[in-house]
Amino acid sequence: MVALNVAMHGGGRTIAECLTEVLPRLREAAACTAAGRFGRVRLPGGRLRGR
């Protein structure tokens, strides 16, 4: 947490900003791999492919 505070006071791009951007993508990727393991892939259109 100290690194976060230092980065936030350092100005520019903070770690927190990066995390807020990266976390949703990680969650999406995790959901995709989990869905892929069960043989289903969620497409951008909301349709499921596979089985």
Backbone as numpy.savetxt, mean C-alpha at the origin, in Angstrom:
# Nx Ny Nz CAx CAy CAz Cx Cy Cz
10.24 6.01 16.14 9.40 7.21 16.14 10.27 8.46 16.14
11.48 8.36 16.69 12.37 9.51 16.72 12.72 9.92 15.30
12.98 8.92 14.45 13.34 9.20 13.06 12.20 9.94 12.37
10.97 9.55 12.69 9.81 10.22 12.09 9.81 11.69 12.47
9.99 11.97 13.75 9.98 13.36 14.22 11.09 14.16 13.56
12.28 13.58 13.47 13.42 14.27 12.87 13.10 14.58 11.41
12.55 13.60 10.70 12.24 13.80 9.28 11.19 14.89 9.11
10.21 14.90 10.02 9.13 15.88 9.90 9.66 17.29 10.14
10.63 17.44 11.04 11.18 18.76 11.32 12.22 19.14 10.28
12.70 18.15 9.53 13.74 18.42 8.54 13.19 19.11 7.30
11.87 19.08 7.13 11.28 19.72 5.95 11.37 18.80 4.75
10.83 19.27 3.62 10.85 18.44 2.42 9.88 17.28 2.57
10.22 16.14 1.97 9.34 14.98 2.05 9.60 14.22 3.35
8.56 14.06 4.13 8.72 13.37 5.41 8.44 11.88 5.25
8.92 11.12 6.23 8.68 9.68 6.22 7.18 9.43 6.32
6.51 10.24 7.16 5.06 10.07 7.34 4.34 10.24 6.01
4.75 11.24 5.24 4.12 11.47 3.93 4.33 10.26 3.04
5.56 9.75 3.04 5.86 8.58 2.21 4.99 7.40 2.66
4.87 7.21 3.96 4.10 6.08 4.47 2.65 6.18 4.04
2.07 7.38 4.14 0.66 7.52 3.78 0.46 7.18 2.31
1.49 7.42 1.49 1.38 7.09 0.07 1.62 5.60 -0.17
2.61 5.05 0.53 3.00 3.67 0.27 2.06 2.64 0.90
1.57 2.94 2.10 0.73 1.95 2.80 -0.48 1.48 1.99
-1.27 2.39 1.41 -2.41 1.91 0.61 -1.97 0.98 -0.52
-0.82 1.31 -1.14 -0.33 0.46 -2.23 0.07 -0.91 -1.69
0.71 -0.91 -0.53 1.13 -2.19 0.07 -0.11 -3.02 0.38
-1.12 -2.36 0.93 -2.35 -3.06 1.30 -2.99 -3.64 0.03
-2.98 -2.85 -1.05 -3.54 -3.32 -2.31 -2.76 -4.53 -2.80
-1.44 -4.43 -2.76 -0.59 -5.53 -3.23 -0.85 -6.78 -2.39
-0.95 -6.59 -1.07 -1.19 -7.73 -0.19 -2.55 -8.37 -0.52
-3.55 -7.52 -0.76 -4.88 -8.03 -1.10 -4.82 -8.80 -2.41
-4.04 -8.28 -3.37 -3.93 -8.94 -4.67 -3.27 -10.31 -4.52
-2.18 -10.37 -3.76 -1.49 -11.65 -3.61 -2.38 -12.63 -2.85
-3.09 -12.14 -1.84 -3.97 -13.01 -1.07 -5.08 -13.55 -1.98
-5.66 -12.65 -2.80 -6.72 -13.07 -3.71 -6.15 -14.04 -4.74
-4.92 -13.77 -5.18 -4.29 -14.63 -6.18 -4.08 -16.04 -5.65
-3.78 -16.14 -4.36 -3.56 -17.46 -3.76 -4.84 -18.28 -3.80
-5.97 -17.59 -3.71 -7.24 -18.31 -3.72 -7.78 -18.44 -5.14
-6.95 -18.05 -6.13 -7.34 -18.24 -7.53 -8.26 -17.16 -8.06
-8.36 -16.03 -7.35 -9.23 -14.96 -7.85 -8.43 -13.67 -7.91
-8.60 -12.93 -8.98 -7.89 -11.65 -9.13 -8.93 -10.57 -9.35
-8.88 -9.54 -8.50 -9.85 -8.46 -8.63 -9.34 -7.48 -9.67
-10.12 -7.26 -10.71 -9.72 -6.34 -11.77 -10.21 -4.93 -11.44
-9.61 -3.91 -12.08 -10.00 -2.52 -11.83 -11.51 -2.30 -11.99
-12.13 -3.07 -12.88 -13.56 -2.91 -13.11 -14.42 -3.45 -11.98
-13.78 -4.12 -11.01 -14.54 -4.68 -9.90 -14.98 -6.10 -10.19
-14.62 -6.62 -11.37 -15.00 -8.00 -11.70 -13.94 -8.96 -11.21
-14.32 -10.17 -10.93 -13.37 -11.18 -10.48 -13.00 -12.09 -11.64
-11.71 -12.39 -11.73 -11.25 -13.27 -12.79 -10.57 -14.48 -12.16
-10.61 -15.62 -12.82 -9.94 -16.79 -12.29 -10.94 -17.81 -11.78
-10.50 -18.65 -10.83 -11.32 -19.70 -10.21 -10.80 -21.05 -10.60
